[in-house]
Amino acid sequence: MALKLVKDSDQQLPPHRQALADNLKAIRDTRAAVDAVNVKVRAATADIATADATAAKIATLTDEIDSAKADATYNGLAPPETQAQEKQLEHAQQLYKRQVDAARAAARIHERCAADLAKLNAVLSEHARHTTRLLWTALREEELVGLATEFLEKEQAFLAVHKRAFAAALAVDTISREQAFGQFVGSGNIADLHISRPSHPAFNPEPLTPEQAQAARKNYMSEVAMGAAVLVAELQGM
């Protein structure tokens, strides 16, 4: 039984899996909110960069115009033709007036987004801190426990056929020993019987004391021996 966290909206999850699913959804929602804030950050960064680029262009054009005029004056030449640069400079200055307003707003947006991201990251950290524990609990208390009934039923079914098989084996080995046939089928292997179980109360609803466990094992052996005797009697009575 696989752990499924994605369910139809009308299907109710067990409580521990629901808690895990809610936590994971909160993480996804928070990450989506982080992504939305980052979109604002990128837009604000672009506005600031655009204004900075225009400011750099203004500085370059101003330097070119000033340098050209200074060189002409220094060398006693006629004033240089700077109309094109001056036209570009005027356009850049007008553009910058609009861009700088957006850049100032973008700087404020950066501050607010930084605060928003700090809060959202704190929320993400809190949910992430609980995720592994919620997953562990869902696995332990629902996935593992959900297998207990089937496990115990099939354990009993196995023990029933195990008891019959070793009853037959014991009957074979007893006759082989009594008649010195020298061929055995390992009925003593019954001592190797051990069915491991997860250490969870659901798999051991009525735990036995060591004394009770020993008594139960002796009773099991007695039932196997009785089954061997019954089997021999049934076959001889055919």
C-alpha positions in Angstrom: 0.0 0.0 0.0 1.8 3.1 -1.3 1.6 6.4 0.6 -0.5 8.6 -1.6 -0.8 12.3 -0.7 -2.7 13.5 -3.8 -6.3 12.6 -3.5 -9.5 13.7 -5.2 -11.0 16.7 -3.5 -14.1 14.7 -2.4 -12.0 11.9 -0.9 -11.2 12.2 2.8 -7.7 11.3 3.9 -6.9 9.6 7.2 -6.0 12.2 9.8 -2.2 11.8 9.7 -1.9 11.8 6.0 -4.3 14.8 5.9 -2.0 16.7 8.2 1.0 15.8 6.0 -1.0 16.8 2.8 -2.0 20.1 4.4 1.6 20.8 5.4 2.8 20.1 1.9 0.1 22.2 0.4 1.0 25.1 2.7 4.6 24.7 1.5 3.5 24.8 -2.2 1.3 27.8 -1.5 4.0 29.7 0.3 6.5 29.0 -2.5 4.0 30.3 -5.0 3.8 33.5 -2.8 7.6 33.7 -2.8 7.6 33.4 -6.6 5.0 36.2 -6.8 7.2 38.5 -4.6 10.2 37.6 -6.7 8.4 38.7 -9.8 7.9 42.1 -8.2 11.6 42.2 -7.2 12.7 41.5 -10.7 10.4 44.2 -12.1 11.7 46.7 -9.5 15.3 45.7 -10.2 14.6 46.3 -14.0 13.2 49.8 -13.3 16.3 50.7 -11.2 18.6 49.3 -13.8 16.9 51.2 -16.6 17.2 54.5 -14.7 20.8 53.7 -13.9 21.5 53.0 -17.5 19.9 56.3 -18.6 21.9 58.2 -15.9 25.1 56.6 -17.3 24.2 57.7 -20.8 23.6 61.2 -19.6 27.0 61.3 -17.9 28.6 60.0 -21.1 26.9 62.4 -23.4 27.6 65.3 -21.0 31.3 64.3 -20.9 31.5 64.1 -24.7 29.9 67.5 -25.1 32.1 69.2 -22.4 35.2 67.5 -23.7 34.6 68.6 -27.3 33.9 72.2 -26.3 36.9 72.3 -24.0 39.2 70.9 -26.7 38.0 73.5 -29.2 38.5 76.3 -26.7 41.9 75.0 -25.6 43.1 74.7 -29.2 41.6 78.0 -30.4 39.2 76.3 -32.7 35.7 77.1 -33.7 33.0 75.7 -31.4 32.4 72.1 -32.2 29.2 70.6 -33.8 27.6 69.0 -30.7 23.9 69.5 -31.7 23.4 65.7 -32.2 24.8 64.9 -28.7 22.9 67.7 -27.1 19.7 66.5 -28.7 20.4 63.0 -27.4 21.2 64.4 -24.0 18.0 66.4 -23.9 16.0 63.3 -24.8 17.9 61.2 -22.1 17.3 63.9 -19.5 13.6 64.0 -20.2 13.5 60.2 -20.2 15.4 60.1 -16.9 12.9 62.3 -15.2 10.2 59.7 -15.7 12.5 56.8 -15.0 13.9 58.1 -11.8 10.4 58.4 -10.3 9.9 54.7 -11.1 13.3 53.8 -9.7 12.5 55.6 -6.4 9.2 53.6 -6.2 11.2 50.5 -7.1 13.6 51.0 -4.2 10.6 51.2 -1.8 9.2 48.0 -3.4 12.6 46.3 -2.9 12.3 47.1 0.8 8.8 45.8 1.1 9.6 42.7 -0.9 12.6 42.0 1.3 10.3 42.1 4.4 7.7 39.9 2.7 10.4 37.4 1.7 11.7 37.2 5.2 8.3 36.4 6.5 7.5 33.9 3.8 10.9 32.1 4.3 10.2 31.9 8.0 6.9 30.3 7.2 8.6 27.8 4.8 11.2 26.9 7.4 8.5 26.2 10.0 6.5 24.0 7.6 9.7 22.2 6.5 10.6 21.6 10.1 7.4 19.6 10.6 7.4 17.8 7.3 9.6 14.8 8.2 7.8 14.2 11.5 4.4 14.3 9.8 5.7 11.9 7.1 7.1 9.6 9.8 3.8 9.7 11.7 1.7 9.0 8.6 3.9 6.1 7.7 3.9 4.6 11.2 0.3 5.2 12.3 -1.5 4.7 9.0 0.5 3.0 6.4 2.1 0.5 8.7 -0.9 0.0 10.9 -3.0 -0.4 7.8 -1.1 -3.6 7.0 -1.5 -5.1 10.5 -4.9 -6.9 10.0 -3.8 -8.5 6.7 -0.4 -9.4 8.1 -1.9 -11.2 11.2 -4.6 -12.9 9.1 -1.9 -14.3 6.7 0.3 -15.2 9.6 -2.4 -17.4 11.0 -3.0 -18.9 7.6 0.7 -19.7 7.3 0.8 -21.2 10.8 -2.1 -23.4 9.9 -0.4 -24.9 6.9 3.0 -24.9 8.7 1.5 -27.0 11.5 0.0 -29.5 9.0 3.3 -29.8 7.0 5.4 -30.5 10.1 2.8 -32.9 11.4 3.3 -34.9 8.2 7.1 -34.5 8.4 7.1 -35.6 12.0 5.1 -38.7 11.1 7.5 -39.5 8.3 10.6 -39.0 10.5 9.1 -41.0 13.4 8.5 -44.1 11.3 11.9 -43.6 9.6 13.6 -43.6 12.9 11.6 -46.5 14.3 12.1 -48.6 11.2 15.7 -47.5 10.6 14.9 -46.4 7.1 17.6 -43.8 7.3 15.7 -41.2 5.3 14.4 -38.1 7.1 12.6 -34.9 6.0 13.8 -32.6 8.7 10.9 -32.4 11.0 13.2 -31.0 13.6 13.4 -27.8 11.5 10.2 -26.7 13.2 12.5 -25.3 16.0 13.6 -22.7 13.5 10.2 -21.2 13.3 10.3 -17.5 13.8 7.9 -15.0 12.1 9.3 -11.5 12.6 6.8 -8.6 13.2 7.2 -4.8 13.2 7.6 -3.5 16.8 4.2 -1.8 16.8 1.2 -2.5 19.0 -1.0 -3.1 16.0 1.1 -6.2 15.1 1.1 -7.5 18.7 -2.3 -6.5 20.1 -2.1 -9.1 23.0 1.5 -9.3 24.0 2.6 -12.5 25.8 4.9 -12.7 28.8 8.0 -14.8 28.3 6.3 -17.6 30.3 3.1 -17.4 28.1 5.2 -17.4 24.9 7.0 -20.5 26.1 3.7 -22.2 27.0 2.3 -21.2 23.6 5.3 -22.7 21.8 5.0 -26.0 23.8 1.3 -26.1 22.9 2.1 -25.6 19.2 4.6 -28.5 19.3 2.0 -30.7 21.1 -0.6 -29.8 18.4 2.0 -30.8 15.7 2.6 -34.1 17.5 -1.1 -34.7 17.8 -1.6 -33.9 14.2 1.1 -36.4 13.2 -0.7 -39.1 15.2 -4.1 -38.3 13.7 -2.6 -38.3 10.2 -1.1 -41.8 10.7 -4.4 -43.1 12.2 -6.4 -41.6 9.3 -4.1 -43.2 6.7 -4.1 -46.6 8.4 -7.9 -46.5 8.6 -8.3 -46.0 4.9 
